[in-house]
């Protein structure tokens, strides 16, 4: 059984009202000092009066992929961190000191993708570090996790040591279902932002409309009181990732919001080009949703 506070977060007025994020998961890679995802998860949970779950990912597990049903030899030889009261007490003290009221703690012995898929079933947002896995396996490990977990994920750049700031958010929009999910997932942060800029794929204006239900991100965000503007983004499929990042930097974005795309629906391990480029090169937090 996981360790958690005795007082449940259902008593939280913010959570009960359904505003913001009610349950935030932070994938912790270090407790001494606490890793960037722990700080970011704590700050987001405090902002929304959310329940926060910390989950430690042992180094021996961070390069495992979901198809690896058995732990590596190294993982078997190392002392795995089980759910312990001391782990919970340390994390809870850290979170309480930064304004989080409701805290729980989990540990895992499986790959990041399996961990995120399981814990994501009852969390609204997962906070993790892009360098959770080493550079050689990062795209495969995080790509599989992003495409499989079905939960919005806030990815922090490597060695992130800055306070989170969502004052100026940029949304990469191509009209896909993943884009819609990403905009919806980012709504709590967008409502609190000073400015949201939608970078709309310029080719969309040339496409013939069909009879599918339509979704306009600008109208949707404005209907929720968000200050939003729209800029067309003209880029070829091969250049969409670099152009998205260049424009986000030019606009001094604090956070990028985008759908996480996969090439093959039968294999949730193959990332689209724009997703791969952003994962590799983003120097600001990125909220992704598949």
C-alpha positions in Angstrom: 0.0 0.0 0.0 1.3 3.5 -0.8 2.1 5.8 2.0 -0.1 8.9 2.2 -1.5 11.6 4.4 -4.4 10.6 6.6 -6.4 13.6 5.5 -7.7 13.0 2.0 -7.5 15.7 -0.7 -11.2 15.4 -1.4 -11.8 17.9 1.3 -10.0 20.5 -0.7 -12.4 23.2 -2.1 -10.2 23.6 -5.2 -10.2 19.9 -6.0 -13.9 19.6 -5.2 -14.8 22.4 -7.5 -12.9 20.7 -10.3 -10.7 23.7 -11.0 -7.0 23.2 -11.9 -5.3 20.0 -11.2 -6.6 17.8 -8.4 -3.8 15.2 -8.5 -0.2 15.8 -9.5 2.5 13.2 -9.9 6.2 14.1 -9.7 8.7 11.5 -10.9 11.6 12.0 -8.5 15.2 11.1 -9.5 17.0 12.4 -6.4 16.1 13.2 -2.8 19.4 14.7 -1.8 18.9 17.3 -3.0 15.4 17.0 -4.4 15.4 16.7 -8.1 13.8 19.4 -10.4 10.7 17.4 -11.0 10.1 17.3 -7.2 10.4 21.1 -6.9 8.2 21.6 -9.9 5.6 19.1 -8.8 5.5 20.6 -5.4 5.0 24.2 -6.7 2.2 23.2 -9.1 0.4 21.2 -6.4 0.7 24.2 -4.0 -0.6 26.5 -6.7 -3.8 24.4 -7.2 -4.1 23.0 -3.7 -3.7 19.6 -5.3 -2.8 16.2 -3.9 0.8 15.5 -4.7 2.3 12.0 -5.3 6.0 11.6 -5.3 7.4 8.5 -7.0 11.1 7.6 -6.9 12.6 6.2 -10.1 15.8 4.2 -9.4 18.7 4.8 -11.8 18.7 1.1 -12.7 15.2 1.4 -14.1 15.4 4.6 -16.0 16.6 3.2 -19.3 14.1 0.2 -19.2 11.4 0.2 -21.8 7.9 -1.3 -21.4 8.7 -4.4 -23.4 11.3 -5.3 -20.8 9.1 -7.3 -18.5 11.9 -8.4 -16.3 14.3 -6.0 -14.5 17.9 -5.9 -15.6 20.6 -7.8 -13.8 21.9 -4.5 -12.4 18.5 -3.7 -11.1 18.3 -7.1 -9.4 21.7 -6.6 -7.8 21.0 -3.1 -6.5 19.0 -2.4 -3.4 15.6 -1.2 -4.7 13.9 1.6 -2.7 10.7 0.2 -1.5 7.8 2.2 -0.1 9.1 3.2 3.3 7.8 5.5 5.9 11.1 7.4 6.0 10.7 8.2 2.2 7.2 9.5 2.7 8.2 11.5 5.8 11.1 13.2 4.0 9.0 14.0 0.9 6.0 15.2 2.9 8.2 17.5 5.0 9.7 19.0 1.9 6.2 19.4 0.2 4.5 20.8 3.3 7.2 23.4 3.8 6.5 24.7 0.3 2.7 24.9 0.8 1.4 21.5 -0.2 -1.2 20.1 2.2 -1.9 16.6 0.8 1.0 14.3 0.0 1.5 10.6 -0.8 4.5 8.5 -1.8 5.0 5.6 -4.3 7.9 3.5 -5.5 8.3 1.4 -8.5 10.3 -1.6 -9.8 9.2 -1.3 -13.5 10.1 0.9 -16.5 9.1 4.5 -16.7 6.4 3.8 -19.3 4.7 1.2 -17.1 5.0 3.4 -14.0 3.5 6.4 -15.8 0.7 4.4 -17.3 -0.3 2.8 -13.9 0.0 6.0 -11.8 -1.4 8.2 -14.6 -4.7 6.4 -14.2 -5.5 8.6 -11.3 -3.4 11.7 -11.8 -4.2 14.8 -13.9 -0.6 15.9 -14.6 2.8 14.1 -14.5 5.9 16.2 -14.0 9.2 14.7 -15.1 12.7 15.6 -16.2 13.7 15.1 -19.8 17.1 13.7 -18.7 15.4 11.1 -16.5 16.9 8.6 -19.0 20.4 9.0 -20.4 20.9 10.7 -23.8 21.3 7.5 -25.7 18.0 6.1 -24.7 16.0 9.3 -23.9 13.9 9.4 -27.1 12.9 5.7 -26.8 12.2 5.7 -23.1 10.4 9.1 -22.9 8.7 8.6 -26.2 7.2 5.3 -25.2 6.1 6.8 -21.9 4.5 9.9 -23.4 2.6 7.9 -26.0 1.4 5.2 -23.6 0.5 7.0 -20.4 -2.4 9.1 -21.9 -1.8 11.8 -19.3 -0.5 15.3 -19.9 3.1 15.5 -19.0 5.2 18.6 -18.1 8.8 17.9 -19.2 11.6 20.0 -17.7 14.8 20.7 -19.7 18.0 19.0 -18.5 19.4 20.4 -15.3 16.4 22.7 -14.8 17.0 24.9 -11.8 14.7 27.9 -12.3 11.3 28.7 -10.8 8.4 27.6 -12.9 6.8 30.5 -14.8 3.7 30.2 -17.0 3.2 33.9 -17.6 3.7 33.7 -21.4 2.6 30.4 -22.9 2.9 29.3 -26.6 0.7 26.7 -28.0 1.8 24.7 -31.1 -1.4 23.9 -33.0 -1.9 21.7 -36.0 -5.6 20.8 -35.7 -4.9 17.2 -34.6 -6.7 15.4 -31.7 -3.5 15.5 -29.7 -3.4 19.3 -30.1 -7.0 19.5 -28.7 -6.1 17.3 -25.7 -3.0 19.4 -25.1 -4.9 22.7 -25.1 -7.5 21.2 -22.7 -4.8 19.8 -20.4 -3.0 23.2 -20.3 -6.2 25.2 -19.5 -5.6 25.5 -15.7 -2.1 27.1 -16.4 -3.4 29.1 -19.3 -6.1 30.7 -17.2 -3.4 32.0 -14.8 -1.1 33.1 -17.6 -0.7 36.8 -18.6 -0.6 35.9 -22.3 -1.2 32.8 -24.4 -0.1 32.7 -28.1 -1.4 30.1 -30.5 1.0 29.2 -33.3 -1.4 27.9 -35.9 -0.3 25.7 -38.7 -0.7 28.0 -41.8 -1.6 25.1 -44.0 -4.8 24.6 -42.0 -6.3 27.6 -43.6 -5.9 26.0 -47.0 -7.6 22.7 -46.1 -11.2 22.1 -47.0 -13.5 21.8 -44.1 -15.2 18.5 -43.5 -18.2 17.6 -41.3 -16.2 16.6 -38.2 -17.0 18.6 -35.1 -14.7 21.6 -35.1 -12.5 23.0 -32.3 -10.9 26.4 -32.4 -8.2 26.8 -29.7 -8.4 30.6 -29.7 -12.2 30.6 -29.2 -12.0 27.9 -26.6 -9.4 29.6 -24.5 -11.1 33.0 -24.7 -14.3 31.4 -23.6 -12.5 30.5 -20.4 -11.2 34.1 -19.9 -7.7 33.5 -21.3 -5.9 36.4 -22.9 -5.0 34.8 -26.2 -3.6 35.9 -29.6 -3.0 33.8 -32.8 0.0 33.8 -35.1 0.2 31.6 -38.3 3.2 29.3 -38.5 4.4 28.3 -41.9 6.7 25.3 -41.9 7.1 22.1 -43.8 6.6 18.8 -42.0 10.3 18.3 -41.9 10.9 21.7 -40.4 8.0 22.1 -38.1 9.9 21.1 -34.9 12.8 23.6 -35.4 10.5 26.4 -36.5 8.2 25.8 -33.5 11.2 26.1 -31.2 12.6 29.2 -33.0 9.3 31.0 -32.8 8.8 30.1 -29.1 12.2 31.5 -28.3 11.5 34.7 -30.4 8.3 35.2 -28.4 10.1 34.7 -25.1 7.8 31.8 -24.1 8.0 30.5 -20.6 6.3 27.2 -21.6 5.4 25.4 -24.8 2.2 23.4 -25.1 1.8 20.8 -27.9 0.4 17.4 -28.7 2.8 14.4 -28.6 2.6 12.6 -31.9 3.4 9.1 -33.0 3.9 7.9 -36.5 2.5 4.4 -36.1 -0.7 3.7 -34.1 0.2 0.0 -34.0 3.5 0.8 -32.3 3.3 3.4 -29.6 7.1 3.9 -29.6 7.7 5.9 -32.8 7.6 9.6 -32.3 6.7 12.2 -34.9 9.5 14.5 -36.1 8.2 17.6 -34.3 7.8 15.8 -31.1 11.3 14.3 -31.4 12.9 17.6 -32.1 11.2 19.4 -29.2 12.1 16.6 -26.8 15.8 16.8 -27.8 16.1 20.6 -28.0 13.5 22.4 -25.8 15.2 24.7 -23.2 11.9 25.6 -21.6 9.3 23.4 -19.9 7.0 21.7 -22.4 3.5 20.4 -21.6 2.8 17.5 -24.0 -0.3 15.3 -24.4 -0.9 12.3 -26.6 
